Amino acid sequence: MNEGKPVLYTYFRSSASARVRIALNLKGIVYESRPVNLVQGEQRSADYFALNPSGLVPSLEIDGHRLTQSVAILEYLEETRKNRPLLPSDPLQRARVRAIVGAICCDTQPLQNLRVLLELPESERAGHARSVISQGLAVVEKMLEHTAGRFCVGDEVTLADCCLIPQLYNAHRYAVDFAALPRIREIEERAAALDAFHRAHWSQQPDCPTNIRSD
């Protein structure tokens, strides 16, 4: 295992991987990206199963450890790298951040990820994803009525933003209607202006096909 530069096993379209990419960027952690092509089934290889028995991305090698599950990785980074806090100091605000994280990472994204979509007829996949994401973001938009400042909880970027923005990649991909999501749209615009989010975007990843990559 590499105990020097952290290694992130990732896939360019994976919103779970993007959460971790954003946090690593925000905390100034230089890492090596090792793509795992989910469409080609590389996550089911014997080598990758040895690293991550769930056969999912992301996985992170850091500090001599192998970590899986994006939210657990985010919490580890928060607890071990204090230089750029992504959780507020106030307990209530921390709970609000974690509630938004849960609404996205537990209640929305798992219901529309690739593994679920592949169980459906191809003709139903886009509609299913759009419905799930629309319902999930409607919940988050309502939560933001009580928590948002410039970002999801207050005026500073938190783990909630690290999780929300990648979910919006999928929302755009499946043509979710943003008309009833004004707070989410504002937060997305503010995040897009930050380098940490820009560099984490799917279009900036080394495994993104050149025909859809952007500058």
N, C-alpha and C positions, 0 to 999 in steps of 0.2 A: 504493500500500500504506500502511496505517495504521502510522505509526512511534511512535504514542503508546501508548494503552492496548492491550495484547495482545488479539487477536481469536481466539476458538476456534470453529471450525466443528465442530458437534457434532450428535448425535441423542440424544434423551432415553433411548432403550432401549440405546444402544450402550455395551457394557462397555468397549471400547477408549477411547471418549471419556471415560467416567467415571474411568478411571485418571488421565487428565490433569487432569480437574476436581478430583480429590482432591489431587493434587500442587500444583496452583495454589493451592488453598485453604490447604493446609498451609504453603506458603511465603509466604502473605499477598499473592499477586499478584492485583490486581484486573483483571478481564478482561471483555471483551464477548463474549456468547454469540450465535452466529449459527446457528440450527438449519438442518440439511440433512435433509429428510424422505426417509429411505431407502425407505420403503414406496411413496411416490409417485414415486420415481426421480429426485429432484432431484440426487443424486450423479452422474447421467449427463448432466447439462446441460453445454453447451459452456463456460459460465462456470466451473463447478466443476472440470471436467477441466483447464482452464487453471491452476487453483490446485493440483490434486492429480490427476495422470494416472492414479492407481490407481482413482479414483472411490470412495474409501473415506473414512470419518471415523475419527479426528479429523484436522484440519489446524490448525496454529497459526501465526498471524502475530505475531511478537515480535521486538523489536530490529531491525526492518527486514528480517527474514528470513521466509521461508515454510518451515515444517517439517511433515513428514508422518511417519507411522508412530509409534504411541503410545510404544513403548519408546525410540525415538530422541529423541522429545520429552522424555520423562522424564529421560533422561540429559543432555540439553541443559540442562534446568532445574536439574538437580543440579550441573552444572559451572559454571553462570553465576550461580546464586543460592545462596550458601553459608550463608544465615541460618538455614535449617532443614534440616540434613543428612538425607537419606533413604537414604544408604548408610553403613554402619559404617566406622570408620577402620581396623579390622583387615582385612587382605587375605582371610583365610579367611572371615570373616563376610560380606564383600562378595560373595565367590564364592557363598556359600550363598544370599544374597538373589537374586543373578542366576539361580541354578539354579531357585528357586521361580518367579521371573518367567518363565523359559523354559518350565517345566512348564505354566504357565497360558497364556502368550501365544503359544507356538509349538505345544505339543502338545495343547491342549484347545480354547481359544476359536475358532481358525480352522476347526476341524472341525465347528462347530455354529453358525457365524454365518449371517446372513440369506442371503448369497449362496449358501452351500452348501445351506441348507434349501430354498430355492426350486427347486433342481434335483431335489428329491425329490417324490413324490406327497404331497399335503397330509396324507393319512392316516398317513404314515410320519414326518412331521417331528418331532412331539413325542417319539416314542419314540427316534428317532435322537439328538436333542439330549440327552435324559435319559441315554441310554447313554454318550455321549461325555463328558458332564459328570461323571457318576458315576465313570467310570474315571479321569478326570483328577484329580478331588478325592481319590480314594483314594490316588493317588500322592502328592499334596501332603500329605495327612494323615500318611502314612508319613515323609515328609521332615521334617515338624514334630516328630516324635519326637526328632530330633537337633538341632533349631534353635530351637524355640519357647521363649519366656519368656511375657511378657504378650501379645506379638505374634509374628509369624511367625519373626523372627530376633531373639532377645533381648527386651528390655523396651521398646524404642522402635519407633515406627512407621517402616517402611522402604518402599522401592519394592515389596517383596513384598506388603505389606498393600494398597498402592495397586492392585495387580493382582488380589489374591485377592478382595477384597470385591466388586468389580463382577461377578466370575464367579459369585458367590453370588446376585446378582440373577437371573441366568439359571437357576441351580440351583433357586431357589424357583419361578420361573415355570414350569419343566418338572417340578415335583414330584419332585425328587431326594430320596432317603431320606437324612437326616442322622444316622441312628442310629449309624452306624459312623464318624462324623466329630466326635468330642468336642472335639478341639483347635480345629478349624475353627469349631465352634459358639461356643466360648469367645472366640476372637479376633473373630468377628463381633459378639458382644455388646459387647465392649470398644470396638470401632471405632464402633458405633452410638451410643455415648455422646459421641463427639467431634464438634464442630460441623463440622469440615472434611469429614467423611464424610457427615454429615446433609445439608449443603448440596449435596453432589455427587450425592446419590441421584436416581435417575431420576424419582421422584415430585415432586421439587422443581424440575424444569427448566421453563423458560418454554414449551417446546413439548410438555410433557406434557399430554395431553387433560384437561380439567377434571373429567371423570367418574371418573378414576382418580388424580387428584392428591391428595396428603395434606399436612397441615400440619406 
